[in-house]
């Protein structure tokens, strides 16, 4: 499901390697597909290429991870 998205985002980043939106969507696609190595790489690349947006990127990362944790806790509570 996420493979096509990751492929499209890789192409988008070839066209504009500094596109923050593409980096964050790539990070999210990797996170959702449990590819945490590539997730962290996309976050680091986003920060490296957009250092002025580093606080926003870190907030995005924290929000994504918190959302996942909250969903896991909610699911565990239903069991």
N, CA, C and O atoms as a DFTB+ gen file, in Angstrom:
316 C
 N C O
     1  1       0.815      -1.192       0.000
     2  2       0.000       0.000       0.000
     3  2       0.862       1.261       0.000
     4  3       0.572       2.214      -0.723
     5  1       1.908       1.267       0.800
     6  2       2.754       2.448       0.889
     7  2       3.872       2.455      -0.147
     8  3       4.526       3.481      -0.337
     9  1       4.100       1.338      -0.814
    10  2       5.192       1.259      -1.788
    11  2       5.025       2.261      -2.920
    12  3       5.991       2.916      -3.311
    13  1       3.821       2.389      -3.448
    14  2       3.571       3.325      -4.553
    15  2       3.776       4.762      -4.079
    16  3       4.354       5.579      -4.796
    17  1       3.306       5.065      -2.882
    18  2       3.495       6.409      -2.330
    19  2       4.980       6.720      -2.178
    20  3       5.434       7.808      -2.533
    21  1       5.733       5.756      -1.647
    22  2       7.172       5.973      -1.464
    23  2       7.878       6.150      -2.808
    24  3       8.793       6.964      -2.934
    25  1       7.451       5.391      -3.796
    26  2       8.031       5.520      -5.138
    27  2       7.739       6.908      -5.715
    28  3       8.635       7.559      -6.252
    29  1       6.491       7.357      -5.605
    30  2       6.115       8.677      -6.119
    31  2       6.854       9.794      -5.386
    32  3       7.294      10.761      -6.008
    33  1       6.989       9.664      -4.084
    34  2       7.693      10.683      -3.310
    35  2       9.179      10.705      -3.643
    36  3       9.794      11.771      -3.650
    37  1       9.753       9.560      -3.916
    38  2      11.161       9.516      -4.336
    39  2      11.352      10.264      -5.645
    40  3      12.335      10.984      -5.824
    41  1      10.403      10.087      -6.561
    42  2      10.468      10.832      -7.825
    43  2      10.323      12.329      -7.572
    44  3      11.055      13.130      -8.154
    45  1       9.392      12.708      -6.715
    46  2       9.195      14.128      -6.399
    47  2      10.470      14.725      -5.816
    48  3      10.822      15.863      -6.126
    49  1      11.158      13.968      -4.978
    50  2      12.390      14.467      -4.369
    51  2      13.541      14.526      -5.366
    52  3      14.483      15.294      -5.170
    53  1      13.482      13.740      -6.417
    54  2      14.489      13.871      -7.479
    55  2      14.307      15.200      -8.206
    56  3      15.274      15.812      -8.659
    57  1      13.052      15.637      -8.311
    58  2      12.764      16.904      -8.983
    59  2      13.076      18.101      -8.093
    60  3      13.543      19.133      -8.575
    61  1      12.818      17.965      -6.800
    62  2      13.096      19.037      -5.846
    63  2      13.513      18.401      -4.526
    64  3      12.672      18.055      -3.696
    65  1      14.804      18.255      -4.346
    66  2      15.317      17.533      -3.182
    67  2      15.136      18.285      -1.869
    68  3      15.405      17.732      -0.803
    69  1      14.689      19.529      -1.927
    70  2      14.479      20.304      -0.709
    71  2      13.012      20.423      -0.319
    72  3      12.683      21.154       0.615
    73  1      12.137      19.728      -1.006
    74  2      10.696      19.837      -0.759
    75  2      10.340      19.214       0.596
    76  3      10.321      17.992       0.749
    77  1      10.062      20.066       1.557
    78  2       9.780      19.602       2.913
    79  2       8.553      18.694       2.959
    80  3       8.562      17.671       3.644
    81  1       7.510      19.062       2.239
    82  2       6.289      18.252       2.242
    83  2       6.582      16.825       1.767
    84  3       6.087      15.863       2.355
    85  1       7.373      16.687       0.720
    86  2       7.711      15.354       0.212
    87  2       8.521      14.562       1.232
    88  3       8.285      13.367       1.413
    89  1       9.467      15.209       1.898
    90  2      10.264      14.516       2.913
    91  2       9.383      14.024       4.055
    92  3       9.542      12.899       4.529
    93  1       8.446      14.878       4.498
    94  2       7.590      14.487       5.616
    95  2       6.607      13.393       5.229
    96  3       6.336      12.491       6.022
    97  1       6.074      13.466       4.022
    98  2       5.180      12.396       3.564
    99  2       5.939      11.082       3.399
   100  3       5.409      10.012       3.700
   101  1       7.179      11.164       2.921
   102  2       8.010       9.960       2.804
   103  2       8.289       9.377       4.193
   104  3       8.218       8.164       4.391
   105  1       8.604      10.245       5.140
   106  2       8.831       9.785       6.511
   107  2       7.581       9.096       7.050
   108  3       7.669       8.023       7.647
   109  1       6.422       9.710       6.842
   110  2       5.178       9.125       7.345
   111  2       4.880       7.782       6.681
   112  3       4.469       6.837       7.355
   113  1       5.083       7.692       5.377
   114  2       4.846       6.423       4.671
   115  2       5.759       5.330       5.220
   116  3       5.328       4.191       5.400
   117  1       7.013       5.672       5.485
   118  2       7.937       4.689       6.059
   119  2       7.546       4.324       7.488
   120  3       7.648       3.163       7.883
   121  1       7.104       5.300       8.254
   122  2       6.669       5.035       9.629
   123  2       5.466       4.097       9.641
   124  3       5.433       3.120      10.388
   125  1       4.483       4.407       8.807
   126  2       3.260       3.605       8.769
   127  2       3.522       2.183       8.264
   128  3       2.807       1.250       8.630
   129  1       4.542       2.025       7.429
   130  2       4.876       0.683       6.936
   131  2       5.934       0.003       7.819
   132  3       6.493      -1.031       7.453
   133  1       6.194       0.604       8.987
   134  2       7.115       0.044       9.997
   135  2       8.559      -0.065       9.527
   136  3       9.316      -0.903      10.020
   137  1       8.943       0.786       8.569
   138  2      10.323       0.830       8.102
   139  2      11.004       1.986       8.839
   140  3      11.201       3.063       8.277
   141  1      11.358       1.747      10.098
   142  2      11.822       2.819      10.969
   143  2      13.199       3.358      10.596
   144  3      13.492       4.525      10.855
   145  1      14.037       2.537       9.998
   146  2      15.354       3.016       9.549
   147  2      15.167       4.100       8.479
   148  3      15.782       5.164       8.555
   149  1      14.323       3.826       7.491
   150  2      14.075       4.804       6.425
   151  2      13.266       5.995       6.935
   152  3      13.426       7.114       6.448
   153  1      12.406       5.752       7.909
   154  2      11.644       6.835       8.545
   155  2      12.605       7.841       9.170
   156  3      12.511       9.042       8.918
   157  1      13.529       7.339       9.985
   158  2      14.494       8.227      10.638
   159  2      15.402       8.910       9.633
   160  3      15.769      10.070       9.820
   161  1      15.770       8.211       8.575
   162  2      16.608       8.807       7.529
   163  2      15.872       9.958       6.847
   164  3      16.467      11.005       6.592
   165  1      14.591       9.775       6.550
   166  2      13.815      10.835       5.902
   167  2      13.691      12.053       6.819
   168  3      13.775      13.190       6.355
   169  1      13.493      11.820       8.109
   170  2      13.415      12.931       9.071
   171  2      14.748      13.678       9.109
   172  3      14.771      14.908       9.054
   173  1      15.848      12.946       9.202
   174  2      17.170      13.580       9.243
   175  2      17.468      14.332       7.947
   176  3      18.012      15.436       7.987
   177  1      17.121      13.752       6.802
   178  2      17.326      14.435       5.523
   179  2      16.479      15.703       5.445
   180  3      16.935      16.725       4.933
   181  1      15.252      15.637       5.952
   182  2      14.378      16.816       5.954
   183  2      15.009      17.937       6.776
   184  3      15.008      19.095       6.359
   185  1      15.546      17.591       7.944
   186  2      16.186      18.596       8.801
   187  2      17.443      19.144       8.140
   188  3      17.689      20.350       8.168
   189  1      18.237      18.260       7.548
   190  2      19.479      18.690       6.903
   191  2      19.194      19.650       5.742
   192  3      19.911      20.633       5.559
   193  1      18.159      19.368       4.969
   194  2      17.859      20.183       3.792
   195  2      17.002      21.409       4.120
   196  3      16.932      22.349       3.328
   197  1      16.356      21.397       5.276
   198  2      15.486      22.502       5.680
   199  2      15.767      22.874       7.141
   200  3      14.878      22.769       7.986
   201  1      16.993      23.307       7.443
   202  2      17.358      23.545       8.841
   203  2      16.501      24.611       9.528
   204  3      16.315      24.563      10.744
   205  1      15.991      25.551       8.776
   206  2      15.125      26.580       9.362
   207  2      13.798      26.029       9.848
   208  3      13.123      26.647      10.671
   209  1      13.428      24.866       9.336
   210  2      12.171      24.223       9.726
   211  2      12.379      23.086      10.725
   212  3      11.457      22.313      10.984
   213  1      13.575      22.981      11.285
   214  2      13.886      21.870      12.192
   215  2      12.903      21.752      13.357
   216  3      12.488      20.637      13.674
   217  1      12.509      22.858      14.014
   218  2      11.532      22.705      15.108
   219  2      10.198      22.126      14.622
   220  3       9.604      21.283      15.295
   221  1       9.735      22.573      13.467
   222  2       8.489      22.043      12.900
   223  2       8.630      20.555      12.586
   224  3       7.722      19.771      12.861
   225  1       9.765      20.169      12.012
   226  2      10.006      18.770      11.645
   227  2      10.043      17.895      12.899
   228  3       9.476      16.803      12.916
   229  1      10.707      18.374      13.937
   230  2      10.762      17.605      15.188
   231  2       9.371      17.477      15.819
   232  3       9.030      16.432      16.374
   233  1       8.569      18.550      15.729
   234  2       7.190      18.483      16.229
   235  2       6.367      17.483      15.423
   236  3       5.564      16.738      15.985
   237  1       6.569      17.467      14.100
   238  2       5.875      16.513      13.234
   239  2       6.226      15.086      13.652
   240  3       5.352      14.227      13.765
   241  1       7.509      14.849      13.878
   242  2       7.988      13.520      14.285
   243  2       7.374      13.118      15.627
   244  3       6.883      12.000      15.781
   245  1       7.403      14.025      16.584
   246  2       6.847      13.730      17.908
   247  2       5.348      13.462      17.825
   248  3       4.839      12.560      18.489
   249  1       4.650      14.234      17.022
   250  2       3.209      14.061      16.863
   251  2       2.881      12.709      16.244
   252  3       1.962      12.022      16.690
   253  1       3.625      12.335      15.229
   254  2       3.408      11.054      14.557
   255  2       3.651       9.890      15.522
   256  3       2.873       8.937      15.564
   257  1       4.715       9.975      16.281
   258  2       5.046       8.910      17.227
   259  2       4.049       8.855      18.385
   260  3       3.710       7.771      18.860
   261  1       3.577      10.023      18.840
   262  2       2.586      10.054      19.916
   263  2       1.265       9.467      19.434
   264  3       0.624       8.696      20.148
   265  1       0.865       9.832      18.233
   266  2      -0.380       9.306      17.664
   267  2      -0.328       7.779      17.584
   268  3      -1.302       7.099      17.905
   269  1       0.800       7.258      17.160
   270  2       0.963       5.807      17.057
   271  2       0.911       5.158      18.442
   272  3       0.292       4.109      18.618
   273  1       1.560       5.786      19.418
   274  2       1.557       5.264      20.785
   275  2       0.141       5.278      21.351
   276  3      -0.292       4.306      21.969
   277  1      -0.584       6.383      21.141
   278  2      -1.952       6.490      21.641
   279  2      -2.857       5.438      21.013
   280  3      -3.702       4.859      21.695
   281  1      -2.684       5.188      19.723
   282  2      -3.481       4.157      19.047
   283  2      -3.167       2.776      19.618
   284  3      -4.066       1.957      19.804
   285  1      -1.901       2.526      19.891
   286  2      -1.499       1.245      20.468
   287  2      -2.085       1.042      21.856
   288  3      -2.526      -0.056      22.197
   289  1      -2.087       2.101      22.654
   290  2      -2.656       2.009      23.997
   291  2      -4.169       1.813      23.938
   292  3      -4.726       1.052      24.728
   293  1      -4.832       2.492      23.010
   294  2      -6.280       2.342      22.863
   295  2      -6.624       0.923      22.433
   296  3      -7.588       0.331      22.919
   297  1      -5.832       0.390      21.522
   298  2      -6.060      -0.980      21.045
   299  2      -5.839      -1.976      22.180
   300  3      -6.599      -2.934      22.319
   301  1      -4.810      -1.757      22.988
   302  2      -4.519      -2.656      24.111
   303  2      -5.630      -2.596      25.156
   304  3      -5.930      -3.598      25.804
   305  1      -6.237      -1.431      25.320
   306  2      -7.322      -1.279      26.280
   307  2      -8.581      -2.017      25.882
   308  3      -9.391      -2.371      26.739
   309  1      -8.757      -2.254      24.590
   310  2      -9.940      -2.962      24.097
   311  2      -9.812      -4.466      24.255
   312  3     -10.812      -5.185      24.251
   313  1      -8.579      -4.941      24.396
   314  2      -8.345      -6.401      24.507
   315  2      -8.695      -6.944      25.857
   316  3      -8.552      -8.143      26.097
